[in-house]
């Protein structure tokens, strides 16, 4: 394997912040004499091609952008068993947070030079008639997906207020929907700490009127919102979070509490864990992952099954070295 790094940059990430992030990262890499090259992506599909080419050359694939780019490159790197690095430059940077990558670009670049290789899980997502795609953080449908769609369109607003404002707008436009969820590969609840919501110990099937279904590989999504506080990115499980029908005031309380994880105390929200989930919706809805609409489910047609499964240890990622190592 080559020691060279291939830095793949999304120039639009963070409203152009990626240029500043790249410059700061280069300072560290150049000072250390690291071998690297820079590739600018024009789309997520183009970024995946660049990552595949880098992997074929034996290079470490490095994402410099937001969660959309991070997830796309993670999938491409995992498919080629290439090593992966991450320098966060977006608005949310939830994957970086789950791995422990520093927000400071210089510190993140230092991880590329002296970090430890770690295996983390990814998620495979598919619908009938489409090839399975690979994502990194969470797959979600309902209010969260509509929120992400609105947030991406709100170029006039920056900073942490983007997602809360987009969520309120999504709620105002919401129309009722019935979800059906089939979860398999669940574990006994005694084997690890659980969140406040109820859990089960075997395969489950449920149908309910509600607002959201989230299959979480990591604890955070939507720019630091702790949707599944107990989720771990390397445990071989997905954490399922669902929100059943509730009054709009209760939904607003859930939105207000999700950044700290307090939303799980509401009786309308429940959690579970497993290795695979299949979900359906009673009307057309967009499903999303890593802050971007899923190409295979935009929208997910009413009644069409969306399958999400864990890919244990799929990605070799450079992460901060454990303390004392």
Secondary structure, DSSP 8 states (H G I E B T S, - for coil): ----EEEEEETTGGGGHHHHHHHHHHHHHHHTT--EEEEEESSHHHHHHHHHHHHHTT-EEEEEE-HHHHHHHHHHHHHTT-EEEEEE-SS--HHHHHHT--SSHHHHHHHHHH-EEEEEEEEEEEETTS--EEESSEEEEEHHHHHHHHHHH-TT--STHHHHHHHHHHHHT----EEEEEEES---GGGS---SS---SS-EEEEEEEEEEEEESSS-BTTTB-TTTT--TTSS-EEEEEEE---HHHHHHHHHHTTTTGGGGSTTEEEEEESEEEEEESS-B-EEETTEE-GGGTTB-TT--EEEEEEEEEEEEEE---TT-
